[in-house]
Amino acid sequence: KALSLIPTEGELGCEMISLKASIQANSGDKSGALKTMEDGWQHFKNQLYCTELGYDLAGVYQEIGRRAEAAQVAAQLLKLNPQDATAQNFLGYLWAEEGQNLPQAQQLIEAALKQRPDDAYIQDSMAWVLYRQGQFEQAFEHMEQALAAAPDDPILNEHMGDILSALGLKQKALDYYLKASLKAVKPLELEKKIDAIR
């Protein structure tokens, strides 16, 4: 109720919408939080000071499988700031995940990597877009760098397993799948990969 008294204008209005969505999500009202973010993004999507709301919305869209809408938000974020490494990486990775626009996805991720060469998740994105294009040895090199910085991340470990499997190194792949399974985001999919090797 207190937040509703704040006008939805300017930076304070943007922060109010983000806070309201956070309260709704933490209270279990996921659909209400999404609606708040969507309405807020429509209002603020042309404002550089409100990009965090865009990132939050794109992340939720990605999480619930609405990838096309996540890509639209990421494209708008890039329009606001074409040199934004986070947006470059986000959109590039989304396209790589979908197997779409792979040359363009690689260009975006390369641009992000030039700005943040030590970022584990951008290295992972580069590995993944190369993997999607069948360049498994180059993908392996980037995946090694990613895991050196974030060795316990389950998604990174699963990606390394996929790359090693594509290289024909099934037993090494199994080690990474098993490590990923300790904190798996999608355990059933991972179990299938493990069972296929065992």
C-alpha positions as CSV (number, residue, x, y, z in Angstrom):
1,K,0.0,0.0,0.0
2,A,2.8,2.4,0.8
3,L,4.5,1.7,-2.5
4,S,1.3,2.5,-4.4
5,L,1.5,6.0,-3.1
6,I,4.8,6.6,-5.0
7,P,4.3,8.0,-8.5
8,T,5.5,5.7,-11.3
9,E,7.8,8.3,-12.8
10,G,11.5,8.8,-12.8
11,E,14.2,6.6,-11.2
12,L,12.2,6.4,-7.9
13,G,9.2,5.0,-9.8
14,C,11.4,2.4,-11.4
15,E,12.9,1.4,-8.1
16,M,9.4,1.2,-6.6
17,I,8.2,-1.2,-9.3
18,S,11.2,-3.5,-8.8
19,L,10.7,-3.5,-5.0
20,K,6.9,-4.2,-5.4
21,A,7.7,-7.1,-7.8
22,S,10.3,-8.5,-5.3
23,I,7.8,-8.3,-2.4
24,Q,5.1,-10.1,-4.5
25,A,7.6,-12.8,-5.6
26,N,8.8,-13.3,-2.0
27,S,5.1,-13.6,-0.9
28,G,4.5,-16.4,-3.3
29,D,2.6,-14.2,-5.9
30,K,4.8,-15.1,-8.9
31,S,2.2,-14.2,-11.5
32,G,1.5,-10.8,-9.8
33,A,5.3,-10.1,-9.7
34,L,5.6,-10.9,-13.4
35,K,2.6,-8.6,-14.2
36,T,4.2,-5.8,-12.2
37,M,7.5,-6.2,-14.0
38,E,5.8,-6.4,-17.4
39,D,3.7,-3.3,-16.8
40,G,6.8,-1.5,-15.4
41,W,9.0,-2.5,-18.4
42,Q,6.4,-1.2,-20.8
43,H,6.5,2.2,-19.0
44,F,10.3,2.4,-18.6
45,K,11.8,0.3,-21.4
46,N,13.2,3.4,-23.1
47,Q,15.0,4.7,-20.0
48,L,18.6,3.8,-19.4
49,Y,18.3,4.2,-15.7
50,C,15.7,1.3,-15.5
51,T,17.7,-1.4,-17.2
52,E,17.8,-3.6,-14.0
53,L,14.1,-4.0,-14.3
54,G,14.7,-5.3,-17.8
55,Y,17.3,-7.7,-16.7
56,D,15.0,-9.0,-14.0
57,L,12.1,-9.5,-16.4
58,A,14.3,-11.2,-19.0
59,G,15.6,-13.5,-16.4
60,V,12.1,-14.5,-15.3
61,Y,11.0,-15.0,-18.9
62,Q,14.0,-17.3,-19.5
63,E,13.3,-19.2,-16.3
64,I,9.7,-20.0,-17.2
65,G,10.6,-20.9,-20.8
66,R,9.3,-17.7,-22.6
67,R,12.6,-17.3,-24.4
68,A,11.3,-15.3,-27.3
69,E,10.1,-12.6,-24.9
70,A,13.4,-12.8,-23.0
71,A,15.2,-12.2,-26.2
72,Q,12.9,-9.2,-27.0
73,V,13.8,-7.6,-23.7
74,A,17.5,-8.3,-24.1
75,A,17.4,-6.7,-27.6
76,Q,15.8,-3.6,-26.1
77,L,18.5,-3.5,-23.5
78,L,21.1,-3.6,-26.2
79,K,19.3,-0.9,-28.1
80,L,19.6,1.3,-25.0
81,N,23.3,0.5,-24.7
82,P,24.9,-1.4,-27.6
83,Q,28.1,-1.9,-25.6
84,D,26.4,-3.5,-22.6
85,A,28.4,-6.8,-22.1
86,T,25.7,-8.3,-19.9
87,A,23.0,-7.7,-22.5
88,Q,25.3,-8.9,-25.3
89,N,26.0,-12.1,-23.4
90,F,22.4,-12.7,-22.4
91,L,21.0,-12.4,-25.9
92,G,23.9,-14.4,-27.4
93,Y,23.4,-17.2,-24.9
94,L,19.7,-17.3,-25.5
95,W,20.2,-17.6,-29.2
96,A,22.8,-20.3,-28.7
97,E,20.4,-22.2,-26.4
98,E,17.8,-22.1,-29.1
99,G,20.2,-22.9,-31.9
100,Q,19.2,-19.7,-33.6
101,N,21.2,-16.8,-35.2
102,L,24.4,-18.6,-34.2
103,P,26.8,-16.4,-36.2
104,Q,25.2,-13.3,-34.7
105,A,25.1,-14.9,-31.3
106,Q,28.9,-15.6,-31.5
107,Q,29.6,-12.0,-32.5
108,L,27.6,-10.7,-29.5
109,I,29.4,-13.0,-27.1
110,E,32.8,-12.2,-28.6
111,A,32.1,-8.5,-28.0
112,A,31.1,-9.2,-24.4
113,L,34.2,-11.4,-23.9
114,K,36.5,-8.6,-25.1
115,Q,35.1,-6.4,-22.3
116,R,35.1,-9.1,-19.6
117,P,37.6,-11.8,-20.6
118,D,37.7,-13.3,-17.0
119,D,33.9,-13.7,-16.7
120,A,33.2,-17.4,-16.2
121,Y,29.7,-17.1,-17.6
122,I,30.7,-15.3,-20.8
123,Q,33.4,-17.9,-21.3
124,D,30.6,-20.5,-20.9
125,S,28.4,-18.7,-23.4
126,M,31.3,-18.7,-25.9
127,A,31.9,-22.4,-25.3
128,W,28.2,-23.1,-25.8
129,V,27.8,-21.2,-29.1
130,L,30.9,-22.9,-30.4
131,Y,29.5,-26.3,-29.3
132,R,26.2,-25.5,-31.1
133,Q,28.2,-24.9,-34.3
134,G,30.1,-28.2,-34.0
135,Q,33.4,-26.6,-33.0
136,F,33.9,-28.9,-30.0
137,E,37.7,-28.5,-29.5
138,Q,37.4,-24.7,-29.3
139,A,34.4,-25.0,-27.1
140,F,36.4,-27.2,-24.7
141,E,39.1,-24.5,-24.4
142,H,36.6,-21.9,-23.4
143,M,34.8,-24.3,-21.1
144,E,38.1,-25.0,-19.3
145,Q,38.5,-21.3,-18.6
146,A,34.9,-21.0,-17.4
147,L,35.3,-23.9,-14.9
148,A,38.7,-22.5,-13.7
149,A,36.7,-19.5,-12.4
150,A,33.5,-21.3,-11.3
151,P,34.4,-24.9,-10.7
152,D,31.2,-25.9,-8.8
153,D,28.6,-24.4,-11.1
154,P,26.2,-27.2,-12.2
155,I,25.3,-25.7,-15.6
156,L,29.0,-25.2,-16.5
157,N,29.8,-28.8,-15.4
158,E,26.9,-30.1,-17.5
159,H,28.1,-28.1,-20.5
160,M,31.6,-29.5,-20.1
161,G,30.1,-33.0,-20.0
162,D,28.2,-32.3,-23.2
163,I,31.3,-31.0,-24.9
164,L,33.5,-34.0,-23.8
165,S,30.7,-36.4,-24.8
166,A,30.7,-34.8,-28.3
167,L,34.5,-35.3,-28.4
168,G,34.0,-39.0,-27.7
169,L,35.4,-38.8,-24.1
170,K,32.4,-40.4,-22.5
171,Q,34.0,-41.4,-19.2
172,K,35.4,-37.9,-18.6
173,A,32.0,-36.5,-19.5
174,L,30.5,-38.7,-16.8
175,D,32.7,-37.1,-14.1
176,Y,31.3,-33.7,-15.0
177,Y,27.7,-34.9,-15.2
178,L,28.0,-36.5,-11.8
179,K,29.5,-33.3,-10.4
180,A,26.7,-31.3,-12.0
181,S,24.1,-33.7,-10.5
182,L,24.9,-32.6,-7.0
183,K,23.3,-29.2,-7.6
184,A,21.4,-29.9,-10.9
185,V,18.9,-27.3,-12.2
186,K,17.2,-30.0,-14.3
187,P,18.0,-33.3,-12.6
188,L,15.9,-35.5,-14.9
189,E,17.6,-34.4,-18.0
190,L,21.0,-34.9,-16.4
191,E,20.0,-38.4,-15.2
192,K,19.3,-39.4,-18.8
193,K,22.7,-38.3,-19.9
194,I,24.3,-40.2,-17.0
195,D,22.3,-43.3,-17.8
196,A,23.3,-43.2,-21.4
197,I,27.0,-43.5,-20.5
198,R,26.7,-46.0,-17.7
